Amino acid sequence: MKIEKLAQYMRARAAFEQVKWGLTKSFLQSHFDAGIRSFFGVELSDRGELLRDLQQPEFFRTYQAS
């Protein structure tokens, strides 16, 4: 699945934000397959690589560095 990194990141970000994450990988994958490349401020490349997070840029930098 091309959205595996997104799913992992979103679970970590939800924990950081202290909110529940309930979307499934298949939900994310179907939207990715339909051409969507931005999820809750997180932008992805066509290969599914995380590019940036417009909503939580500092958390994104910390996550990418770990």
CYANA upper distance limits for C-alpha pairs under 8 A (distance plus 0.5 A):
  1 MET  CA     29 GLN  CA      7.49
  2 LYS  CA     29 GLN  CA      7.64
  2 LYS  CA     47 ARG  CA      6.96
  2 LYS  CA     48 GLY  CA      5.35
  3 ILE  CA      7 ALA  CA      6.63
  3 ILE  CA     25 LYS  CA      7.59
  3 ILE  CA     28 LEU  CA      7.21
  3 ILE  CA     29 GLN  CA      6.47
  3 ILE  CA     32 PHE  CA      7.97
  3 ILE  CA     48 GLY  CA      6.12
  4 GLU  CA      8 GLN  CA      6.79
  4 GLU  CA     25 LYS  CA      7.83
  4 GLU  CA     48 GLY  CA      8.47
  5 LYS  CA      9 TYR  CA      6.55
  5 LYS  CA     48 GLY  CA      7.82
  5 LYS  CA     49 GLU  CA      7.60
  5 LYS  CA     50 LEU  CA      7.64
  6 LEU  CA     10 MET  CA      6.45
  6 LEU  CA     48 GLY  CA      8.03
  6 LEU  CA     49 GLU  CA      8.42
  6 LEU  CA     50 LEU  CA      7.28
  7 ALA  CA     11 ARG  CA      6.72
  7 ALA  CA     25 LYS  CA      6.95
  7 ALA  CA     28 LEU  CA      8.34
  8 GLN  CA     12 ALA  CA      6.90
  9 TYR  CA     13 ARG  CA      6.55
  9 TYR  CA     63 TYR  CA      8.44
 10 MET  CA     14 ALA  CA      6.41
 10 MET  CA     21 TRP  CA      7.93
 11 ARG  CA     15 ALA  CA      6.81
 11 ARG  CA     21 TRP  CA      6.60
 12 ALA  CA     16 PHE  CA      6.76
 13 ARG  CA     17 GLU  CA      6.59
 13 ARG  CA     59 PHE  CA      8.01
 14 ALA  CA     18 GLN  CA      6.31
 14 ALA  CA     19 VAL  CA      5.62
 14 ALA  CA     20 LYS  CA      6.68
 14 ALA  CA     21 TRP  CA      6.38
 15 ALA  CA     19 VAL  CA      6.70
 15 ALA  CA     20 LYS  CA      7.87
 23 LEU  CA     27 PHE  CA      7.02
 23 LEU  CA     28 LEU  CA      7.81
 24 THR  CA     28 LEU  CA      7.02
 25 LYS  CA     29 GLN  CA      6.44
 26 SER  CA     30 SER  CA      6.50
 27 PHE  CA     31 HIS  CA      6.99
 28 LEU  CA     32 PHE  CA      6.62
 29 GLN  CA     33 ASP  CA      6.47
 30 SER  CA     34 ALA  CA      6.76
 31 HIS  CA     35 GLY  CA      7.08
 31 HIS  CA     36 ILE  CA      6.12
 32 PHE  CA     36 ILE  CA      5.38
 32 PHE  CA     37 ARG  CA      6.73
 37 ARG  CA     43 GLU  CA      6.16
 37 ARG  CA     44 LEU  CA      5.59
 37 ARG  CA     45 SER  CA      7.33
 37 ARG  CA     46 ASP  CA      7.87
 38 SER  CA     42 VAL  CA      5.84
 38 SER  CA     43 GLU  CA      4.87
 38 SER  CA     44 LEU  CA      6.76
 39 PHE  CA     43 GLU  CA      7.03
 40 PHE  CA     55 GLN  CA      7.89
 41 GLY  CA     52 ARG  CA      8.49
 41 GLY  CA     53 ASP  CA      5.83
 41 GLY  CA     54 LEU  CA      5.35
 41 GLY  CA     55 GLN  CA      5.77
 41 GLY  CA     56 GLN  CA      8.43
 42 VAL  CA     50 LEU  CA      7.69
 42 VAL  CA     51 LEU  CA      7.89
 42 VAL  CA     52 ARG  CA      6.24
 42 VAL  CA     53 ASP  CA      4.72
 42 VAL  CA     54 LEU  CA      6.79
 42 VAL  CA     55 GLN  CA      8.00
 43 GLU  CA     50 LEU  CA      6.75
 43 GLU  CA     51 LEU  CA      5.98
 43 GLU  CA     52 ARG  CA      5.96
 43 GLU  CA     53 ASP  CA      6.80
 43 GLU  CA     54 LEU  CA      8.42
 44 LEU  CA     48 GLY  CA      5.88
 44 LEU  CA     49 GLU  CA      5.87
 44 LEU  CA     50 LEU  CA      5.28
 44 LEU  CA     51 LEU  CA      5.86
 44 LEU  CA     52 ARG  CA      8.00
 45 SER  CA     49 GLU  CA      5.68
 45 SER  CA     50 LEU  CA      7.17
 45 SER  CA     51 LEU  CA      7.05
 52 ARG  CA     57 PRO  CA      7.50
 52 ARG  CA     60 PHE  CA      7.47
 53 ASP  CA     57 PRO  CA      5.61
 53 ASP  CA     60 PHE  CA      6.55
 56 GLN  CA     60 PHE  CA      6.68
 57 PRO  CA     61 ARG  CA      6.77
 58 GLU  CA     62 THR  CA      6.83
 59 PHE  CA     63 TYR  CA      6.49
 60 PHE  CA     64 GLN  CA      6.53
 61 ARG  CA     65 ALA  CA      6.66
 62 THR  CA     66 SER  CA      6.93
